[in-house]
Amino acid sequence: MPLADRCRACTEVDPQMARQFLHDVGTTLSLQGATTLITSEANSHDPLFYPEMTTADVIIGLSHDLVGVRQYRGVEIIKVRGGAPLPG
């Protein structure tokens, strides 16, 4: 499984080239039956995050909050291509 880590850093240098790279990699590897995992430290609800992730089949948001001395962690399915939204 190919992995591209810290994808957000690439988009800050040249956003259009990064989008094209993600599209090319995703298309090429999907034709070979490979799964590609791309990570980004972006806020999953930030509108600036969406342009480079339009080619993604699945977007999963991970979050954490510190309230007092308690830490809360969350997992949210932001997008599943071809799947109906299931809020909650």
Residue pairs with C-beta under 8 A, 6 or more apart in sequence:
1 34
1 35
1 36
1 37
2 25
2 29
2 34
2 36
2 37
3 36
3 37
3 38
3 39
4 10
4 22
4 25
4 36
4 37
4 38
4 39
5 39
6 39
6 40
6 41
7 18
7 22
7 38
7 39
7 40
7 52
8 40
8 41
8 42
8 49
10 18
10 21
11 18
11 19
11 52
15 51
15 52
18 52
19 51
19 52
22 38
22 52
22 55
23 55
25 36
26 36
26 55
26 56
27 55
29 35
29 36
30 36
38 56
40 49
40 53
42 48
42 49
43 49
44 59
44 61
44 63
44 76
44 78
45 61
45 78
53 59
53 79
56 79
56 81
57 80
57 81
58 77
58 79
58 80
58 81
59 77
59 78
59 79
60 75
60 76
60 77
60 78
61 74
61 75
61 76
61 77
61 78
62 73
62 74
62 75
62 76
63 73
63 74
63 75
63 76
64 71
64 72
64 73
64 74
65 71
65 72
65 74
66 72
77 86
